[in-house]
C-alpha cells in the first residue's frame, strides 16, 4: 500500500508571513545578521552566493524562500531481496 501525506506549502507560507514574529525571522538573514565573513548562517555559504549571482532579482528580495530537500530510505524488514522500501522526504525552509 502506498501512502503519501501532502501538506500544502502555500498555506503554510501564508501563515508564516501572517505572524509578525515569524515574518521577522524569515527576513533575519537580510536585515539583522552579522557580516564578518564567517559562516554563521547558510546565507554566508558559496551556494547561496552563487544562486544570488545566477538569479539577481531573486537574491534582491529578502522575502523569497529557499527550500532544502532531504530524503532517507530504509528497508523496513531488513531483507535486501524485497522489492519494497520506505522513503522519508522532508522539505524544509
C-alpha positions in Angstrom: 0.0 0.0 0.0 1.3 3.4 -0.9 0.6 6.3 1.4 1.6 9.8 0.6 0.8 12.6 3.0 0.8 16.0 1.4 0.9 19.2 3.4 0.2 22.3 1.4 3.2 24.6 1.2 1.4 27.7 0.1 -1.0 27.8 3.1 1.8 27.2 5.5 3.9 30.0 4.0 1.0 32.4 4.1 0.6 31.6 7.8 4.3 32.1 8.5 4.3 35.5 6.9 1.0 36.5 8.6 2.6 36.1 12.0 4.9 39.2 12.6 7.4 37.3 14.7 7.8 34.5 12.1 7.9 37.0 9.2 10.7 38.9 11.0 12.6 35.6 11.5 12.2 34.7 7.8 13.8 38.0 6.8 16.6 37.9 9.5 19.3 36.8 7.1 18.9 40.1 5.1 18.2 42.5 8.0 20.0 41.5 11.2 22.8 39.1 10.6 26.5 39.8 11.2 28.6 40.2 8.1 32.1 39.2 9.4 33.0 36.7 6.6 32.4 33.7 8.9 29.9 31.0 8.3 27.1 31.7 10.8 24.1 31.0 8.5 23.5 29.4 5.1 23.4 32.8 3.6 27.2 33.0 4.2 27.8 29.9 2.0 29.1 29.8 -1.5 26.0 28.1 -2.8 23.7 30.9 -1.5 26.0 33.5 -3.2 26.0 31.5 -6.5 22.2 31.5 -6.5 22.2 35.2 -5.9 24.6 35.8 -8.8 22.7 33.4 -11.1 19.3 34.9 -10.3 19.9 38.5 -9.2 16.2 39.5 -8.9 15.5 36.5 -6.7 18.5 37.4 -4.5 17.5 41.0 -4.0 14.1 40.2 -2.4 14.6 39.3 1.2 11.2 37.6 1.5 12.0 34.9 -1.1 12.1 31.4 0.5 14.8 28.9 -0.2 13.9 25.3 0.5 16.1 22.3 1.2 15.1 18.7 0.4 16.2 15.7 2.4 15.5 12.1 1.7 16.3 9.0 3.6 15.4 5.4 2.6 15.3 2.2 4.5 14.3 -1.3 4.0 11.6 -1.8 6.6 12.1 -5.6 7.1 15.9 -5.7 6.9 15.8 -8.1 3.9 17.6 -6.7 0.9 15.9 -9.1 -1.5 12.4 -7.5 -1.0 11.2 -5.1 -3.7 9.7 -2.5 -1.4 11.2 0.1 0.9 10.2 3.2 2.8 11.4 6.7 1.9 11.0 9.7 4.0 11.0 13.0 2.1 11.3 16.3 4.1 11.1 19.8 2.6 12.4 22.5 4.9 13.0 26.2 4.9 
